Amino acid sequence: MSVDRKLLEILVCPITKQRVSMLSAVKLETLNKLIETGEVANHGGEKLEKPFQEALITDNGNTIYPVESGIPVMLEDRSIDTLQLPDW
């Protein structure tokens, strides 16, 4: 299930107020490979274990938000800082 286009047009990062867009399939695959190796933690400090089906990324590319069942999870603790991701 994909994020509703109208919702995506109004969503912004709750931290920086930057617009967000869907994470590309290539970047999503890269992220999921890093999750599989245990290299990814969210801002809450939780190591991620399950791959993402979809995700949003801020315009500056610094923060990723998970999308669960078509619903963006725009919570700071659940977001991912891309600075921790090698070769991002």
N, C-alpha and C positions, 0 to 999 in steps of 0.2 A: 504494500500500500504506500503510495507516494504522498508527500506533503501537498496539501491544497495550494494551488498557484496563488490565489488571492491572499492566503495566510502568509506565504513566503514573501510576498511583496511588502508586507508591513512588519515582519519580524526584524528585530535588531538584537544585537548582543546586549544582555542586561548589564554587562560590566563596562564596555567601551561605547555602547550605542551605535556601533558599526552595523551596517547591513550584513545579512548572511545570505548564502546561496548553497545549493546542494553541492556536496563534495563529489568530485568527479569519480567515475568508476575506477580509473587508474589509481587515484589517491586512496580510494576506499579499499582497494585490494592491497595496497602498500600498508595502510593502517592495520588491516586485519592480519597480515603476515606478522607485523610487529606485536600485535596483541597475542598471537599464537606463541611467540617466543617469550612472552612475559615481560616485554620491555615497556609497556604502556601503563601509566597510572593516571587517574583523573585528578582534578584539583582537590578533591576530598582525600587524596592519598590512597585510594583503593586501586589495587592492581586489577586491570581488566582481563577477563578470561574468555568472554564470549565475543565473537566477531559481530560487527555492525552490519545490518542490512542496508541502512541509509544513515547519512550524517549531514550536518550543516557546517559550513566554515565561514568565519568572518572575512570581510573584504581584504583585510591585511594578511590573512592566512595564518594568524597566530593562535586561533582558538577554534576547536571543533566541538559541536554539540551533537549528541546522539539523537536519532529519530526512532521511536519505538511504536510500531503498528501505525505508522503515518503521523504520529504526534511528536513534534519537536520537544525535547526535554531541555528547556532553557534555564537550567539551574547551574550556578557557578560550580558547586561541588561535583557535578556530573560532567563538567566540561573537561576538555583535554587541551593542554598547552602543547602546541606543535614544536616548541623549542626543545622538548625532550626527545623528539623523534629524529633518529640519525638520517642524514641525507634527505630531509623533508624538503 
